[in-house]
Amino acid sequence: MLKNSYKMLFLSTLFLGTMISICSSSWFSVWMGLEINLLSFIPLTMKLNNLFSSEASLKYFLTQALASSVLLFSVILFSFFIEWKMMLNFNSKINMILASALMMKTGMAPFHFWFPIVMEGLNWINNIILMTWQKVAPIILLSFCLNNYFFYFAIMMSVIFGSFGGLNQTSLRKLMAFSSINHLGWMVAGILNNQNIWKVYFIFYCFLSISIIFLFNSLKIFNLNQIFSSFNFKFLMKTIIFIPLLSLGGLPPFLGFFPKWLIIDMLMSLNMFFLLIVMINFTLITLYFYLRISYSAFLLNHNEMNWNFTYYFNNKKKMIFSFLLFISIFGLLFINLFFIFI
């Protein structure tokens, strides 16, 4: 187990690697920043007394190393064709290879095979970093290598796999992983026209994901059975758990609907109706299994304990969770009032 000083060192290096990548003027510096980010995240995920975290760290390292190799290979090809003045014929193909490497780093479909497995082996705190901060640099870099037809394909694959993948999941970590894959499709859709929209979407996604995962981490919840089969969870506690989850799924009138509203409005202005219909229909499947879980949790309340765990809420945690729940429920109302008065 790492000491707090070492954790702070690796976290600062993680932040530094991302800043190097997004502020670089050359692709070689981008690759170097991504490698610094990777090598600082691996020690945070590894635990000597936990076989699952070590396995997840190894899988994450191998996948990211493969993506970095493809990224470096595409940069070398780019330099080679520029030197020989052959760029006109190969520009779109190299952009597609480069975008594929960056999509693999984020866990976007069809390069998502590693993401649920890695999340299943990590604790909730490391999952927060993997779902939020580790996506910042690759998504920003994706905006520099636009390839519309390939992006359309990746967006549709992400919303499809993210929706169907979470249908029969009982592990909350895998459920959040497939939800993240679905949200990645919406984020990349925001890059197609207006880069500010995906930033707004990403901020809302980070806020809702962090609020849900902090709650799961405080209650030590990893599986759905821990919610269904515990008499400790009364109606108020289940409300605190599932309303942010429904907000993350984009159910109106909760806060999570606002970024999806922006993406829908943007795609309609671009006349991308086929892509919009696919995204909405398959996101409804994601919302369906959130509603199914919530419906079952509110109705099933029996006194069989499959896990014996305890949790404690001090006044500070109660205030934090109350604030997060309030924002998740009434955030969309305040945003609309802000636009009305402004």
HUSUL-V692161 format. One record per pair of residues at least 12 apart in sequence whose ideal C-beta (glycine too) atoms are under 6 Angstrom apart, sorted by the first residue. I is the first residue (numbers start at 1). J is the second residue. D is the distance in whole Angstrom. If there is no record, write none. Layout:
# HUSUL-V692161
i = (I	I)
j = (J	J)
d = (D	D)
This chain:
# HUSUL-V692161
i = (10	10	10	13	14	14	14	17	17	17	18	18	18	20	21	21	21	22	22	27	31	31	38	42	42	45	45	45	52	53	55	56	56	56	59	59	60	63	67	67	67	70	71	74	74	74	77	78	95	95	96	96	98	99	99	102	102	102	103	105	106	106	108	108	108	109	109	109	109	110	112	115	116	116	119	119	120	120	124	124	124	128	128	131	131	132	143	143	152	155	155	155	156	158	158	158	159	159	159	159	160	162	162	162	163	163	163	163	165	166	166	167	170	170	171	172	182	183	186	187	187	189	190	193	193	197	197	200	201	204	208	208	208	208	211	211	212	212	219	220	225	226	227	228	229	229	231	238	238	240	240	242	243	243	244	245	246	247	249	249	249	251	253	254	255	255	255	258	258)
j = (40	43	44	40	37	40	41	33	36	37	37	136	137	33	33	34	137	137	140	75	71	72	64	57	61	57	122	126	121	121	121	118	121	122	114	118	118	114	101	104	105	101	101	94	97	98	94	94	145	147	147	150	145	145	147	138	141	142	154	138	135	138	154	158	184	157	158	161	181	157	181	177	174	177	173	177	173	174	213	216	217	210	213	180	209	206	191	195	275	185	188	189	278	181	184	185	182	185	279	282	282	178	181	182	182	282	285	286	178	178	289	289	223	224	223	222	286	205	263	201	202	263	263	266	270	262	266	259	259	259	244	247	248	256	244	324	244	245	311	309	306	307	297	300	304	306	303	297	298	321	325	294	328	329	328	290	290	328	286	287	290	287	332	328	328	331	332	332	335)
d = (5	5	5	4	6	4	6	5	3	3	5	6	5	3	3	5	4	5	5	4	6	5	5	6	6	4	6	5	4	5	6	5	3	5	6	6	5	4	5	4	5	4	4	5	4	4	5	5	4	5	5	5	5	5	6	4	5	5	6	4	5	5	6	5	5	4	4	4	6	5	5	5	5	4	5	4	5	6	5	6	4	6	5	5	6	5	5	6	6	5	6	5	5	5	5	3	6	4	5	4	5	5	4	3	6	4	4	5	4	4	6	5	6	5	6	6	5	5	5	5	6	6	6	6	6	5	6	6	4	5	6	6	4	6	5	4	5	6	5	5	5	5	5	5	5	5	5	5	6	6	5	4	6	6	5	6	6	4	6	4	4	6	5	6	5	3	5	5	6)
